[in-house]
Amino acid sequence: MKVLSVNAFMRDFGNAIRPQMNMSIYRDNFKCVCGQSHWFDESIELLAEGSMKVMVKCPNDPRYVTSLKIKTFMIFKFKGFESLAGACAQNSDEQEMLDVLKFALR
C-alpha cells in the first residue's frame, strides 16, 4: 500500500463520486493505513466511490483514509479488498479537506 500525503492521495484516487454502490455484499478484512486490519461492513464510513474502488475512513482514527480496490471474479464473485493507498491528515487544513470531500459527496 502506498502511504501518501492527503493531496497526493486525492490525486491518486482519481475521479470521486458520491457513494452509490450497494456495499452490503462486501464483507472482509482490509488493511488500513493506520497499520491495523478492520472488518468492512456497514459501520465503515465511505467517503467516496471510484471505478470498483472506495475511499474509507478509519473506524478508530478519522485522520486516516484508505482507498480499497474491490476484487471480484467474473464481476459477480467477491474476492476481497486490496488496499491501494492511504493518507493521514497531518494538520487542520488536511482534515478540513477530508471533511469538505465528505460534505460535498453527501
C-alpha positions, 0 to 999 in steps of 0.5 A: 500500500502506498502511504501518501500525503492527503493531496497526493492521495486525492490525486491518486484516487482519481475521479470521486463520486458520491457513494452509490454502490450497494456495499452490503455484499462486501464483507472482509478484512482490509488493511488500513493505513493506520497499520491495523486490519478492520472488518468492512461492513456497514459501520465503515464510513465511505467517503467516496466511490471510484471505478470498483474502488472506495475511499474509507475512513478509519473506524478508530482514527478519522485522520486516516483514509484508505482507498480499497480496490474491490476484487471480484471474479467474473464481476459477480464473485467477491474476492476481497479488498486490496488496499491501494493507498492511504493518507493521514491528515497531518494538520487542520487544513488536511482534515478540513479537506477530508471533511469538505470531500465528505460534505460535498459527496453527501 
